Amino acid sequence: MDKKNALRTGTVVTGTTLMMLLLSSPALALTRDDGDDPGSGLSVVETLGLFVVAPLAIFLAITAAVMVLDKSTDRPKRQRG
């Protein structure tokens, strides 16, 4: 039963991904709009910093704040018997 669910999930994910890729046409990105002022592009370092380093830093800051500010007491381990 697990293989059937895994196969169904994989099929849905693959189908959804392919449909999104096919339907998101980049052709409209080439058309300039009135008042469009794109500015200069980002360098590779700026792009990595903005889309990789910054989210990781935010995630680590939130994780650290939760761990430090957690006021719950340690729960005793369950005895298996």
C-alpha positions as CSV (number, residue, x, y, z in Angstrom):
1,M,0.0,0.0,0.0
2,D,2.9,2.4,0.7
3,K,4.3,1.9,-2.8
4,K,1.0,2.8,-4.3
5,N,0.7,6.0,-2.3
6,A,4.3,6.9,-3.1
7,L,3.8,6.4,-6.8
8,R,0.6,8.5,-6.7
9,T,2.4,11.3,-4.8
10,G,5.3,11.2,-7.2
11,T,3.0,11.4,-10.2
12,V,1.0,14.3,-8.8
13,V,4.2,16.2,-8.0
14,T,5.8,15.5,-11.4
15,G,2.6,16.4,-13.3
16,T,2.1,19.6,-11.3
17,T,5.8,20.7,-11.8
18,L,5.6,20.0,-15.6
19,M,2.3,21.9,-16.0
20,M,3.7,24.9,-14.1
21,L,6.9,24.9,-16.3
22,L,4.9,24.6,-19.5
23,L,2.3,27.3,-18.5
24,S,4.8,29.9,-17.2
25,S,5.8,31.4,-20.5
26,P,8.9,33.7,-20.4
27,A,7.8,35.4,-23.6
28,L,6.0,38.2,-21.7
29,A,9.2,39.1,-19.9
30,L,10.6,40.4,-23.1
31,T,7.8,42.9,-23.7
32,R,8.6,46.3,-22.1
33,D,5.8,48.1,-20.4
34,D,5.2,51.9,-20.3
35,G,7.3,53.4,-17.5
36,D,9.4,50.3,-17.2
37,D,12.8,51.0,-15.6
38,P,14.5,47.7,-14.9
39,G,17.8,49.1,-13.5
40,S,21.1,47.3,-13.4
41,G,21.3,43.5,-12.9
42,L,22.7,41.7,-9.8
43,S,26.1,40.1,-9.8
44,V,26.5,36.4,-8.9
45,V,27.7,37.3,-5.4
46,E,24.7,39.6,-4.8
47,T,22.3,37.1,-6.1
48,L,23.7,34.3,-3.9
49,G,23.7,36.6,-0.9
50,L,20.1,37.7,-1.5
51,F,18.5,34.3,-2.3
52,V,20.7,31.9,-0.3
53,V,22.7,33.5,2.5
54,A,19.9,35.9,3.7
55,P,17.2,33.3,4.0
56,L,19.6,30.9,5.8
57,A,20.6,33.7,8.2
58,I,17.0,34.5,8.9
59,F,16.2,30.8,9.5
60,L,19.2,30.4,11.8
61,A,18.2,33.6,13.8
62,I,14.7,32.4,14.3
63,T,15.8,29.0,15.3
64,A,18.3,30.4,17.8
65,A,15.7,32.7,19.2
66,V,13.2,29.9,19.7
67,M,15.9,27.7,21.3
68,V,17.1,30.5,23.7
69,L,13.6,31.8,24.6
70,D,12.1,28.3,25.1
71,K,10.8,28.2,28.7
72,S,9.5,24.6,28.6
73,T,11.0,22.1,31.0
74,D,12.7,19.0,29.8
75,R,10.3,16.1,29.6
76,P,11.3,12.9,31.3
77,K,12.0,10.0,28.9
78,R,9.4,7.4,28.6
79,Q,10.1,4.0,30.0
80,R,9.4,1.2,27.5
81,G,7.9,-1.8,29.2
